[in-house]
Amino acid sequence: MSRYTRQYNEQACHMNKSAASPFRTAQQREVDRASKRDAVLLAAVRLFNERGFHATSLDDVAASLGVSKPLIYHYLGAKDQVLFECMRIGLQQLREAADEVARQPGTGMDRLKRFLRRYAECIMEDFSRCVIRTGDEILAPEIRPQFRALKSEIDQAMRKLIADAAADGSALVTDVKLTAFTFAGALSWTARWHEPGGPLQPAEIAEQMVEILTRGIEP
């Protein structure tokens, strides 16, 4: 390498270092914002589940994270907006499970069992647990219809999976709606009695419960 080439490379390196911005890019700022927002939501939903919505303040959420209350307002807004977002995430988890299962192979009963197991597992997780433990009457009137519409999507998805199982003969169902209510009611109650860290993992509980429930509709 000649002296001139070496000098050119050294100058180019110096120029590149000088040109590097000390400020974060818009993409990096958005990633940071999303990360902080997720941390606030997780802290909030755990307190809502543990203490109840009314007994939890945004000051409590802020204190659990070591941040200020205005920061929570900045990322999510008032307490009922924080609650709705937590519940929306929980319902979205259930909807994604239904959509994923609907595309999978097997009989209608196979798909139904997969969904019911995932439904139970979600209910034992933070966000979907919040959906069950917190009644929608707590939500602001202007938010309530949106929540109920999202919940209705889950109900309809479960009913369709039950109807599909009945249609292909892999399940014996006389009343799709009543069967869906029975499954959802039994599995949702895990949000009340399941304690993390118990002798059985959520997946094991879900497996056993679904086997018990679906015996009643097996051919």
N, C-alpha and C positions, 0 to 999 in steps of 0.2 A: 504494500500500500504506500503510495507516494505521500510526501509531507502535505501536499495541497489537498489530497483526498481526505487525509486524516483531519486536517483543519476544518474542511467543509463539514465532515461528519460531526465533529465536535460542536461547530457553530449551529448546525441543524438541531442537534440534541438539546442545546441550550435554548434555542428558540421554541422548541416544542414544549419544554418544561415551563418556559415563561408564559406560553400561550394557554397552558392549562388553567381553567377557571377554578377559583377557590369556592365558587357557589354551586349548590346542588342543582341538577337539571330539573325540568318540570316533571319528568318521569320519576326521578328519585324522590321528589317532594310528594308526589302522588302515592308512591309506595309507602313512604313514611306515614302519610296521613291515613292510609288504609290500615296500616299496622296499629297505629294508635287508636283508631276507631274500633278495630276488632278487640283490642285490649279492654277498652271501656265497656263494650257490649258484654264480653265474657265476665268481667267483674260484676256488672250490673245484674246479669241473669242469674249468677250464682247467689247473690244477695237476695234477689227477688224470690228465688226458690227456697232459700234458707229461712228468711225472716217474713216473707210476704211483701206484696207490693206496697201496701199502706205503711208498713213498719220500716220501710227502707227509704232513705232520702238520697238525693244526689250528693249531699255532703258525705254520706256513708260510702257511696261509690267512689267519690274523689279521694277520701281518706284511705280506702283500701289500695288505691293506686299511687298514693303520695303525690297527687296533683290537685289543682284548684277546681272548684265547682264551675267557674266560667269556661274552663277548657272543655268540660263535658257539654255545656251548652253550645260551644263552638262546633263540636264534632257531630252532635246528635240532637240538640234541642232540649225541650222540657222532658220531665220524667215520663209522661204518658207516651211521648214519641219514642223514648228509649225502650219502653216496654213493648210498644207495637213492633219496633224493629227486631227485638229479641224473639217475639212470637212469629213474626214473618219468616225469620230464618228457620225456626223450628218447623213451620209448615212447609217451607221450601225443601227441607231435608226429606220430608215424607213424600212430597210430590215427585222429587227426583227419584226416590226409591221406586215409586209406582211406574214412572216412565221407563226406568231402566229394566225393571222386571218384565214389562209388557213386550219388550223387544227380544226376550230370551226364549230359547227353545223349550220343548217339553209340553206336557199336558197342561190344561187349564189349572188343575189342582197343583201341579208342580210350581207354576208361576204364582198362584195364590199363596202357597206356603212360603215361598221365598219372600214375597211382599210382607206377609204377616210377621215373619221373623224380623225383617228389617224394620218394620213398623214398631215392634216391641223394643228393639235395640235403640231406635231413635228416641222413644219415649223415656228411656232410662238415661239419656244424655241431656246436657244442660238446656239447650234451647227448646227442644220438643217437650221436655218436662215442664217448662214454663208455660207452654200452651195449655197443658192439662191443669196445672196447679193454679192458674190465674184465669178467672172467669172473664169473658169478653165484656161483661157489663162494666168492668173497671175502665175500659178504653173510652176515650172521648167519643161523643156521639158521631162526630164527623168521620172518625176512623173506623168505627165499629162495622159498617157495611163492607168495607174493604177486607177486614179480617174474616168476616163471615163468608164472603165470596171465596177467599182462599181456602177456608176450611171445607166449604162445599166441594171444591175440586178434589180434595182428598177423599171425602165420602163417596163421590161419584166414581173415582178411580177404583176404590175398594169394591164397590158394587159391580163394576164392569168385570173385574177379575173373578168375582164370585159367579156372575152370570156366564162368563166364558167357560168356567169349569163345569157349570151345569150343562151348558150347550154341547160340550164335547163328551159328556158322559163320565168325566172323571170325578164328579161330585154330584150328590143327590141333594138338591135344594128346592124347597117348596116356596120359600119366601126370601127373595134376595135382600130386601131391605131389612127384615128382621135379623137375618143372618149377619149382615154387615154391622148392625147395631150391637149384636152379641159379641162379635169379634172385637170391635173397637172398644166397647165398654170394658171387657175383660183385660185386654192388653193395655189400655190407657191407665188402668188402675195401678199399674206398676209405678207410675209417677208418684203415687202416694206412699207405697210401702217399700219400694226398693231402696236399699242403702248401699252406696258405693263401698267397695271393700269387703263385701260379704263373702261367704264361702263359695257362692256360685257367680261366675262371670255373666254379664248381660246376655252374651250370645247363648250361654247354656240355659239361662232362664227362658229366653225367647224360644229356643228349640223345644224345650219341654212343654211350655204353655201352648205352642202352636200344635204340637202333636195331640195334646189333650183336647183342644178346641175342635180340631178338624176331624176327629174320629166320628163326630156326630153327623158329618156329611159325606163320609166315605161310602162308596157303593157296596 
